[in-house]
């Protein structure tokens, strides 16, 4: 004959109740499952409802909330992944622009250097004549 126990708030209370029930030759209905549920609730910092059915429902509710949160995070990551190619294209354009600027500076330096060389050449050429 199994006994029903209400008002259990922790794993320790459940163990004591199970020991008392076994001393009477009975056991608590769903003891192992309830012990696991209580452990998960305590790890999550959630208080027990005091009954097997209430604790099971609360754990299911928490698991559903966690699954919904995970789904939201995955959706956000997918959205960010979809936006990433645009960011990569922007980075490519910025890199190309930076490269173009570097080439412009190099060309200006080369032109200035060759202009100075040519001016010096002409100056010395006229001095020789």
Steps between C-alpha positions, in 0.01 A plus 500: 500500500648833391447814703441854376717773646436875464694794639848370413725793414846342456685183409589442865134513605414261218773257609377510861142441386613210281692349792192535723281344233742209456503448875122451471549264208385744229662753270436847360338502157749617231777543760794481257344732246392747770850496651643589157245777455577645844873488425453689172275757663747556785791535253298763317421683824128427469286413802302181509121512493485222758337245274619267228246628245578866577876448484473308174283775349740770622801315356320458167420872503864588567621265226254658255621850594864394453420340164322818389799709609740273311279524190508881526879497527529273197268729304714800595814316394342412166399862451853612579638237264275633223622853569863395506544472120400863467757587762763299312417686181532829684837390634614407148398843371681668789812293432485589131459866586797485735706330229395766249604773742838335550549476123407867462755601761767285334422649160517854639837428661631347178376795294649752741832316505519474123398865465778602738753285316393652169520853641850435634603350168376803310673735744835323458447470124453876471803559719711290270389684190 
